[in-house]
């Protein structure tokens, strides 16, 4: 996660989360119609929320508690996305191998969020 970061879109964790979200969105278009208001809706909400909470955390770096709260929300939503991926595989809406790949990407996302959380002070804006 090195290099200059001008905004949340420069965060490696955000890039991975966004790319994963786009993949899941495309796959979720093939889910059965009867899943529209359950699995499809739930997985779309959770993966989008990962990205949204990362963006919000980035903008809340003035206050450690607020920053950590948003990272915690992003972490929880990433874990929720993994649960929905498991349901999609178990229901045979998602190929097992693609499910594994996406689940692994979310493990990477979770690891990066936890690293940010554990090193929160280094991400905070410095008071002048």
Helices and strands as residue ranges (DSSP letters): G 8-10, H 12-28, G 33-35, H 39-59, H 64-90, H 96-118, H 120-123
